[in-house]
Amino acid sequence: MVYFRFGHRINILARLFARKLNDQLLGTGITSSQFPVLVRLKQHERLTQNELCEQLFIEPSTISKTLDNLEKMGLVMRIVDSNDKREKRVELTDKAKQNYPVLLDLILDLQNRVLEGIPQKDLEVFDRVLERIEENLKK
């Protein structure tokens, strides 16, 4: 099998995208590492820290620090689970819900610039290939 350096290129692309995303988010107080947490909470409303770790492939210590920072900014809150007092659920605050559309617009603007000039057909193939690679990595 021929080695295509795809792992290295994906890593470089992720770093470049994170750098551009941080530039795009400058002035919002949000970083590229915090935004996925907000997105996941927007999609699922209330998750435990462990669920966030599993879904975002983030270490527990990292998610804890990220949530601490988001909580200090008034964007998330931790609520004791009514079924299990040992467990805390994380959810977006009203402030985060109000700011989310602005953040999303910034992200979509960046995404549109990054994908500029690439035909939709190629993007669909690219997306399928990425899905397959992700599935293989999860095995």
Beta strands, then each sheet from edge to edge (+ up, - down):
strand 1: 46-48
strand 2: 76-80
strand 3: 88-92
sheet 1: 1+ 3- 2+
end
